[in-house]
């Protein structure tokens, strides 16, 4: 089985994946292969863990090529278990297809908008993960509950107002929230949007978000008062975040 169809743990691709390998003898390797492999590998893992569709193409993932206005993104309508590295689309910031036999995700414009407005971001993950999605349908942002969340994600996980998938209105709504420099958002009645300085961090932020959303959901079901971090603690960890990421 060639690396085009075999799954490897994150960032543990064998050396032959970056050259001509079995199963790809007739495929010309390009400078985009590494980010395409990053996208495929993360999509496969997130699908297996229930963050993306297991038998569908729900959600989408992209990674930006450093120093170029180019990104690799999952294709539209391709189930993750069937996806190979050659299915991953490479597009520019105008949405023009550079490489790949399939159409890019209908949410490509949203990913492009994130990269344009947030140069600190190198990977974008849009999921339909369960507990984040639950909060998205009750229109409930996640407050400052844990120190790690403030440092890694931000002080508040905000709600992005609903709009049709793939629409210019949704892009506009996403862009309006990016100014807070956070790494995770809830898209109303839709799912989650998680960002990272690289793919590994974007995946980790997706997991952190789901853990926080799960705990917050169960806390809400008790009917008891929800305690957030004291203001002094929240300010302390927000300052740590600012020093680490240059974010507010």
Secondary structure as the mmCIF struct_conf table of DSSP 4:
data_model
#
loop_
_struct_conf.conf_type_id
_struct_conf.id
_struct_conf.beg_label_comp_id
_struct_conf.beg_label_asym_id
_struct_conf.beg_label_seq_id
_struct_conf.end_label_comp_id
_struct_conf.end_label_asym_id
_struct_conf.end_label_seq_id
TURN_TY1_P TURN_TY1_P1 UNK A 3 UNK A 5
BEND BEND1 UNK A 9 UNK A 9
TURN_TY1_P TURN_TY1_P2 UNK A 10 UNK A 11
HELX_RH_3T_P HELX_RH_3T_P1 UNK A 15 UNK A 18
BEND BEND2 UNK A 19 UNK A 19
TURN_TY1_P TURN_TY1_P3 UNK A 22 UNK A 23
TURN_TY1_P TURN_TY1_P4 UNK A 25 UNK A 26
BEND BEND3 UNK A 27 UNK A 27
TURN_TY1_P TURN_TY1_P5 UNK A 31 UNK A 32
HELX_RH_AL_P HELX_RH_AL_P1 UNK A 33 UNK A 48
TURN_TY1_P TURN_TY1_P6 UNK A 49 UNK A 50
BEND BEND4 UNK A 51 UNK A 52
BEND BEND5 UNK A 54 UNK A 56
BEND BEND6 UNK A 59 UNK A 59
STRN STRN1 UNK A 60 UNK A 64
HELX_LH_PP_P HELX_LH_PP_P1 UNK A 65 UNK A 65
TURN_TY1_P TURN_TY1_P7 UNK A 66 UNK A 67
BEND BEND7 UNK A 68 UNK A 69
STRN STRN2 UNK A 70 UNK A 73
HELX_LH_PP_P HELX_LH_PP_P2 UNK A 74 UNK A 74
STRN STRN3 UNK A 75 UNK A 75
TURN_TY1_P TURN_TY1_P8 UNK A 76 UNK A 77
HELX_RH_3T_P HELX_RH_3T_P2 UNK A 80 UNK A 82
HELX_RH_3T_P HELX_RH_3T_P3 UNK A 85 UNK A 87
STRN STRN4 UNK A 89 UNK A 92
TURN_TY1_P TURN_TY1_P9 UNK A 93 UNK A 94
STRN STRN5 UNK A 97 UNK A 99
BEND BEND8 UNK A 101 UNK A 102
HELX_LH_PP_P HELX_LH_PP_P3 UNK A 103 UNK A 103
STRN STRN6 UNK A 104 UNK A 104
HELX_LH_PP_P HELX_LH_PP_P4 UNK A 105 UNK A 105
TURN_TY1_P TURN_TY1_P10 UNK A 106 UNK A 107
HELX_RH_AL_P HELX_RH_AL_P2 UNK A 108 UNK A 117
TURN_TY1_P TURN_TY1_P11 UNK A 119 UNK A 120
STRN STRN7 UNK A 123 UNK A 127
HELX_RH_AL_P HELX_RH_AL_P3 UNK A 130 UNK A 137
TURN_TY1_P TURN_TY1_P12 UNK A 138 UNK A 139
STRN STRN8 UNK A 142 UNK A 142
BEND BEND9 UNK A 144 UNK A 144
HELX_RH_AL_P HELX_RH_AL_P4 UNK A 147 UNK A 152
TURN_TY1_P TURN_TY1_P13 UNK A 153 UNK A 153
BEND BEND10 UNK A 155 UNK A 155
STRN STRN9 UNK A 157 UNK A 157
HELX_LH_PP_P HELX_LH_PP_P5 UNK A 158 UNK A 158
STRN STRN10 UNK A 159 UNK A 160
HELX_LH_PP_P HELX_LH_PP_P6 UNK A 161 UNK A 162
TURN_TY1_P TURN_TY1_P14 UNK A 165 UNK A 166
HELX_RH_AL_P HELX_RH_AL_P5 UNK A 168 UNK A 177
HELX_RH_3T_P HELX_RH_3T_P4 UNK A 178 UNK A 180
BEND BEND11 UNK A 183 UNK A 183
STRN STRN11 UNK A 184 UNK A 187
TURN_TY1_P TURN_TY1_P15 UNK A 188 UNK A 190
STRN STRN12 UNK A 191 UNK A 196
BEND BEND12 UNK A 197 UNK A 198
HELX_RH_AL_P HELX_RH_AL_P6 UNK A 199 UNK A 221
TURN_TY1_P TURN_TY1_P16 UNK A 222 UNK A 223
BEND BEND13 UNK A 224 UNK A 224
HELX_LH_PP_P HELX_LH_PP_P7 UNK A 225 UNK A 230
HELX_RH_AL_P HELX_RH_AL_P7 UNK A 231 UNK A 245
BEND BEND14 UNK A 246 UNK A 246
#
